Amino acid sequence: MTNEDNAERVTAARVLALAIPALGVLAAEPLYVLVDTAVVGHLGAVPLAGLALGGTVLSVLTSQLTFLSYGTTARTARLYGAGRRTDAVAEGGQATWLAIFVGLAVLVFAQLFAHPILAALAGNPAVADAAASWLRIAIIGAPAILITLAGNGWMRGIQDTVRPLYYILAGNILSAIACPLLVYPLGFGLEGSAIANVLAQYTAATLFLIALRSERAMVRPRWTIMKAQMVLGRDLILRSLSFQICFLSAAAVAARESAAALGAHQIVYQLWVFLSLILDSLAIAAQALIGAELGAERVARARAVAWQITRYSLGLGVFLALVFAALAGVLPHAFTNDQGVLAQIPHAWWLFVAQQPVAGIVFALDGVLLGAADTRFLRTTTLACALGAFLPLIWLSWAFGWGLTGIWIGLTMFLVTRMVAVVLRTRSGHWAVAGA
C-alpha cells in the first residue's frame, strides 16, 4: 500500500470551510432573484411574466459562459495543488480579460436583438414588451456578470471561498434594498428591478478587480492563455447550451399556455435554481479539492473525496426535499397573490420536490468531473440527456397540452439520466488523471 493510499481522507470541516462560503455566494444571486420576483409579482401577471422571460434570456446569454468560472477553477486548482499559486492567480487575471471582451460582445448582441428574440418566444405582445424593457437595462451588467464569474473561478481554485462571499453580498444587499424602492415609491416599475440588478453586478465586479490588482495579476492580456481557456471552455459552452435550449424552450411552452402558467413556472423554476445552487456549494468544494488533489498527484485520495462529497450532497438533497414538501401550502403565497398563478404552481411543485435527492448526486459528481477537467464526457452526456429526454418532453407538453406537469416530468428525466451517466463515469476512474 502506498503513502497515498494511507493518506487520510479530507475532513468534513475542510469540506464545509469551502462549501459554506461558496453556498453564500451561490445562494445570494438566486435569493436576490427570488426577492425580485416577489417584488415584481405584486405588479401583476404580465410584469411577472416579463421578468420571467427577460430573466431567462439573460440567464441563457450569461450562463453559456460559465466556463469563465468552472473552467478557471479547474485550471487554477491544479496549479495551486502543484504549489504554483502565482501561476494560478495569473490564470484569473487572464480569465478576467476574457470576461471583459466577451461581456461587451454579449451587451452589443442583446441590445440589437432583444426584442425580436423575446417576441418570438413570448407569443404575447404585452409580455414581450415587458420582457424587452427589462432586458435592455439588465444586459448592461453583462460584462460585470462575467468578471464576477471569472473572479469566483480563480478564487475557488486557490481555495478561497470567503472573499467572493463578501463581494457578492455587498452587491446583492445594495440591490435588494434598491429594488423595492425603485419599483414602487420611485415609480420605475419593472424597469426598476433591472436597474437594481445592474447595481449589484457592478458592485461585485469592482471588488473582484480590486482583488486582482492587489495580487498584481491584472497584467496585459496574454492571448495564448486566453486561447487555452477557451479550448477548455468550448466543451462547457456546448454543455451549457444544452441546458439553456431546454430551459428557454420550457419558458416558451409555458408562455404559450398562459401568462399564469409562465408566472408559476418562474416561481418554481427560481426555487429550483436556488436549491440547485445550494447543492452546488458542495460541488464547488469538490471542484477545488479534486483539482488540487490531482495537481498534487494524489489520485486515490481524489477518488475517496469524490464519493465522500457525494454522500454529503445526497443527504442535503433529501433534507431539502422534506423542507419544501412541508412548505407547499405556504411558500407560493410569498411570491404572488394572483389566483391563476397559484392554481398552476402545484403542477410543478411536487416534481420539483422529488428531484432534490437525485440532484444531490448529480451536482456533486458534476463537481468532481469538472474539478478533474473531464469536460468532454460532461459535454457529451449532458447533450444526450438534454436532447434525448428533457427537450422532447417539453415540446410534447405543448403538442398534447400537458402543461407544466409535462415540462417538469422532462426536467426530472433529465436529472435521472444524468445521474446514471455520472455515477458510472465516476466508478470507472477514467477521469482521475494526475498532474498540473
C-alpha angles and dihedrals in degrees: 000000000000128000087250092058090049092052115116117249117252111278123249087238090059092049091049092046088061099034102048097057089041088053089055091052094046096043095045096071099046089040088056089048089052090052088047090050091051092049095047093039090071090058089070143264097297097053089044091051089047090053090047094052097038091046091049092053092047089050091050093051096047100032089059085070101052088120083085086069107028097034091047091051092052093050097042095044092058091048091047092049089051090055096255102123095154091055090047093055090045087060087058092053092053092045088054092054088050089050091054095050095045093043092057090050091051090050093054093045093051095048090053099044107023099106099044091049093048093045090054092049101042104052085200120085095209093053092045092052092048092048093048094050090052096043097048089061099037094051090065084079094059097104090048092049091054094045087055091050091053091045092053089048099056095039092052089049092058088045095250107133096151102074093051088054091057092046096049094044091051091057098041097045089053090048095045089056093045097046101070091039093053095042099047121014095029090045102227092128115188092355089060088065090056093049091052090050092055091050090056095049097050094045092056094041092053091054092051090051091051089052091053091048091053089053090049088233100122093092126146117303115275109204096197092061093043090050090053090050090051092050089057089041093056093075092043091050091053089047091050090046091061090053093048097046088055097045092044090050090049091053091047093051092046090049091053091053094054144303087257092055091049091048091051091047089051093054097047093039092053089050088050090052090048093053092042090058092047087057090043090063088076089045089056090052086051092051093052096042097042092048092049094046092050091044088054089047095243098139100162091051091050090055092049092050090051094060094037092059091043090059091051091049094049090053091050091050092054091049093051091049091055093047095050093044087059092048096051095107097043115032101062090062090063090066104043144000093203106122094207091056092045091051091056098048098080090061088070103023102079094046088050089054094047092052097063101086091046090048089052091062095040097050095045093053091042086058091050093051093043090052088053090048090238088153099144092061092046091048095051098043095043091051091049094049094044097046095036102042116011104038098047092052091050093056093039085057089058094044096048100030097246091145122188092344092064093044092052093044085057092053090049092053090048091057095044095051092046090050091057091049098049094043091054092046094050092048090053094060092214091125094061101093113158128221142066 
